[in-house]
C-alpha cells in the first residue's frame, strides 16, 4: 500500500503517461517548450511538499514546497495547477478523503497559507489572466511582492481562490468541494482497460463536459467551446475504442495549434489520486 504522498506522485505520473490527451504532453507527444521527461522530473521534485501535506503541514507551505521542487527541472512549470488540487486532497486524506473533509481543509486555510501560495509564484512562471483593476495589488504574478497587500486585506488562501473562480476551474474545485475531481475518480473506477487507457478516456470525458479554462484564457472562449464540442463528439462516439485515429488526429491538431487544455489535465490528476486512495484503481 502506498502512502497518500506516494499516491499523489503516482497520480502525477499516470496523468502524464495517459495517451492520447488532446493538446497535452503525454508519453507520445511533447509540446514546444515542455517534454514528457520534464513532467516526470516535476513529479519527483514535488515529493517533499506532498509529504509535508501528508504530515499535517499547512496547505500553503506544503504547496509552495511542492512547487519549488517541481520547478527544479529545466522547463519550469509542469504541474502547478495539479499540485494546487493535490495538496489539500493529500492533507484531507490524513482524516478521511471525502468532499466534506476536503471542504473543511480549504475553508480553514489562513492568511499565512495565502502568503505561501503567492511565494510559490516566485519559483515558476504561471500563465494567468489579468486581474480586475481593484485586485491589481493582489496580482499573483507579483509573487511575494504582493504579500503585504494580501496581509493588509486579511485574505486567506480560500478567499483568494474564491475570487478567482469565474475564469479558473482549479479555483472552482476549491470552492465547490472538488466535485469534478471526485467525479473523475468515479469515472476512472468504472472505466475499462488499463489505468493509462482509463486516464485518457476520463480526460476526454472531462473535456467534453465543459470548456477548459486555460484554453479560454490563452486562446479565447470560442476556441475553448470548439475544443469541447470536438471532445464531446468523440466521447459520445466512444472513439477511443471505435475510432482511435480520430482522437489521435484531434490530439495532434491541438498540439500543432498550441491549444492546451491543461486545467482538464489538472482535474484528471486529482481524480487519479482520489481513485488510488480509495482503491478504485489496481496497478
VOVO-944650 format. One record per residue (C-alpha): residue in three letters; x, y, z. Coordinates in steps of 0.1 Angstrom, whole numbers, padded with zeros to 4 digits, always signed. Example, Ala and Ser with C-alpha at 12.3 -4.5 7.8 and 13.67 -1.06 7.14 Angstrom:
<atoms>
ALA+0123-0045+0078
SER+0137-0011+0071
</atoms>
This chain:
<atoms>
UNK+0000+0000+0000
UNK+0013+0035-0009
UNK+0011+0065+0014
UNK-0010+0094+0003
UNK+0021+0114-0007
UNK+0032+0084-0029
UNK-0003+0081-0044
UNK-0002+0118-0053
UNK+0031+0114-0070
UNK+0018+0083-0088
UNK-0012+0103-0099
UNK+0010+0129-0115
UNK+0030+0102-0133
UNK-0001+0084-0145
UNK-0017+0116-0157
UNK+0012+0125-0180
UNK+0016+0089-0192
UNK-0020+0085-0203
UNK-0025+0089-0241
UNK-0039+0104-0262
UNK-0048+0135-0241
UNK-0055+0161-0268
UNK-0034+0192-0265
UNK-0013+0179-0236
UNK+0020+0163-0231
UNK+0017+0126-0229
UNK+0041+0097-0234
UNK+0037+0101-0272
UNK+0036+0139-0275
UNK+0058+0168-0264
UNK+0049+0205-0266
UNK+0073+0231-0280
UNK+0087+0240-0246
UNK+0076+0211-0224
UNK+0085+0175-0228
UNK+0074+0142-0212
UNK+0106+0139-0191
UNK+0100+0174-0176
UNK+0067+0161-0162
UNK+0084+0130-0148
UNK+0110+0152-0131
UNK+0084+0176-0118
UNK+0065+0147-0102
UNK+0097+0136-0084
UNK+0105+0172-0074
UNK+0071+0177-0058
UNK+0077+0148-0033
UNK+0087+0168-0002
UNK+0058+0192-0004
UNK+0034+0163-0008
UNK+0049+0146+0022
UNK+0045+0179+0042
UNK+0008+0179+0034
UNK+0005+0142+0044
UNK+0023+0150+0077
UNK-0001+0178+0086
UNK+0017+0209+0074
UNK-0004+0239+0063
UNK-0017+0238+0028
UNK+0001+0269+0017
UNK+0036+0260+0029
UNK+0032+0224+0016
UNK+0021+0237-0018
UNK+0049+0262-0020
UNK+0075+0235-0012
UNK+0059+0212-0038
UNK+0060+0239-0065
UNK+0096+0248-0056
UNK+0107+0211-0060
UNK+0086+0207-0092
UNK+0103+0237-0108
UNK+0138+0224-0104
UNK+0137+0207-0138
UNK+0147+0230-0167
UNK+0112+0236-0182
UNK+0098+0254-0152
UNK+0060+0249-0147
UNK+0047+0215-0153
UNK+0021+0207-0127
UNK+0013+0239-0108
UNK-0025+0235-0111
UNK-0024+0198-0103
UNK-0005+0204-0072
UNK-0029+0231-0061
UNK-0056+0204-0062
UNK-0035+0175-0048
UNK-0020+0192-0017
UNK-0054+0198+0000
UNK-0066+0163-0011
UNK-0035+0148+0005
UNK-0040+0168+0036
UNK-0076+0156+0038
UNK-0065+0120+0034
UNK-0050+0122+0069
UNK-0085+0121+0082
UNK-0109+0109+0056
UNK-0108+0116+0018
UNK-0143+0128+0014
UNK-0157+0160-0001
UNK-0168+0174+0033
UNK-0134+0169+0048
UNK-0116+0185+0018
UNK-0140+0214+0020
UNK-0130+0219+0057
UNK-0094+0217+0048
UNK-0096+0245+0022
UNK-0121+0266+0042
UNK-0097+0266+0072
UNK-0068+0279+0053
UNK-0052+0311+0067
UNK-0036+0343+0056
UNK-0002+0326+0061
UNK-0013+0299+0037
UNK-0022+0326+0012
UNK+0012+0342+0016
UNK+0029+0309+0009
UNK+0007+0305-0022
UNK+0019+0339-0035
UNK+0055+0330-0028
UNK+0051+0299-0049
UNK+0049+0322-0079
UNK+0085+0333-0072
UNK+0096+0298-0082
UNK+0078+0295-0116
UNK+0061+0314-0143
UNK+0024+0306-0145
UNK+0000+0318-0172
UNK-0028+0337-0156
UNK-0052+0363-0169
UNK-0051+0400-0159
UNK-0069+0406-0126
UNK-0097+0432-0122
UNK-0084+0467-0115
UNK-0094+0465-0079
UNK-0073+0434-0075
UNK-0041+0447-0092
UNK-0022+0449-0059
UNK-0030+0412-0054
UNK-0020+0401-0089
UNK-0004+0366-0082
UNK+0023+0374-0108
UNK+0037+0398-0083
UNK+0046+0368-0061
UNK+0060+0376-0027
UNK+0058+0413-0035
UNK+0020+0411-0032
UNK+0022+0396+0003
UNK+0020+0429+0022
UNK-0012+0439+0004
UNK-0026+0404+0010
UNK-0019+0407+0047
UNK-0034+0442+0049
UNK-0067+0428+0035
UNK-0066+0397+0057
UNK-0073+0373+0029
UNK-0070+0336+0034
UNK-0060+0312+0006
UNK-0096+0302+0003
UNK-0106+0338-0001
UNK-0080+0343-0028
UNK-0092+0313-0048
UNK-0128+0322-0043
UNK-0121+0354-0061
UNK-0106+0335-0090
UNK-0135+0312-0097
UNK-0150+0329-0128
UNK-0120+0321-0150
UNK-0102+0293-0133
UNK-0116+0258-0129
UNK-0089+0248-0104
UNK-0101+0276-0081
UNK-0137+0264-0089
UNK-0128+0230-0075
UNK-0117+0246-0042
UNK-0150+0264-0037
UNK-0173+0236-0049
UNK-0160+0207-0029
UNK-0137+0193-0056
UNK-0168+0180-0073
UNK-0151+0173-0107
UNK-0121+0156-0090
UNK-0144+0132-0072
UNK-0165+0127-0104
UNK-0133+0119-0123
UNK-0124+0093-0096
UNK-0157+0076-0100
UNK-0153+0075-0138
UNK-0118+0061-0135
UNK-0131+0033-0113
UNK-0159+0025-0136
UNK-0139+0026-0169
UNK-0125-0003-0188
UNK-0089-0011-0198
UNK-0056-0003-0183
UNK-0051+0026-0159
UNK-0035+0046-0187
UNK-0064+0039-0211
UNK-0088+0049-0184
UNK-0068+0081-0178
UNK-0071+0091-0215
UNK-0108+0082-0215
UNK-0116+0102-0184
UNK-0096+0132-0196
UNK-0117+0132-0228
UNK-0149+0129-0208
UNK-0140+0159-0186
UNK-0130+0180-0216
UNK-0164+0171-0232
UNK-0182+0183-0200
UNK-0172+0219-0201
UNK-0147+0242-0218
UNK-0112+0242-0204
UNK-0105+0275-0186
UNK-0068+0275-0196
UNK-0078+0273-0232
UNK-0103+0301-0227
UNK-0077+0323-0211
UNK-0050+0317-0236
UNK-0069+0311-0269
UNK-0103+0326-0263
UNK-0137+0313-0254
UNK-0146+0305-0290
UNK-0116+0281-0292
UNK-0124+0266-0258
UNK-0160+0259-0270
UNK-0148+0244-0302
UNK-0124+0221-0284
UNK-0152+0209-0261
UNK-0176+0203-0290
UNK-0150+0181-0307
UNK-0142+0163-0275
UNK-0180+0157-0269
UNK-0184+0143-0303
UNK-0155+0119-0299
UNK-0166+0109-0264
UNK-0201+0102-0275
UNK-0189+0081-0304
UNK-0166+0062-0279
UNK-0138+0070-0303
UNK-0111+0056-0280
UNK-0124+0022-0289
UNK-0141+0027-0322
UNK-0120+0053-0340
UNK-0088+0059-0321
UNK-0072+0075-0352
UNK-0098+0104-0349
UNK-0087+0111-0314
UNK-0050+0109-0323
UNK-0057+0134-0351
UNK-0075+0157-0326
UNK-0046+0155-0302
UNK-0020+0162-0330
UNK-0041+0192-0342
UNK-0043+0208-0308
UNK-0005+0204-0302
UNK+0002+0219-0336
UNK-0021+0249-0328
UNK-0007+0253-0293
UNK-0041+0248-0277
UNK-0035+0232-0243
UNK-0064+0220-0221
UNK-0041+0220-0191
UNK-0068+0226-0165
UNK-0086+0194-0176
UNK-0053+0175-0170
UNK-0051+0190-0135
UNK-0085+0177-0126
UNK-0076+0143-0142
UNK-0046+0141-0119
UNK-0067+0149-0088
UNK-0092+0123-0099
UNK-0064+0097-0102
UNK-0053+0105-0067
UNK-0088+0101-0052
UNK-0093+0068-0071
UNK-0059+0054-0060
UNK-0065+0064-0023
UNK-0100+0047-0024
UNK-0087+0015-0041
UNK-0106+0022-0073
UNK-0075+0015-0094
UNK-0053-0015-0094
UNK-0018-0014-0108
</atoms>
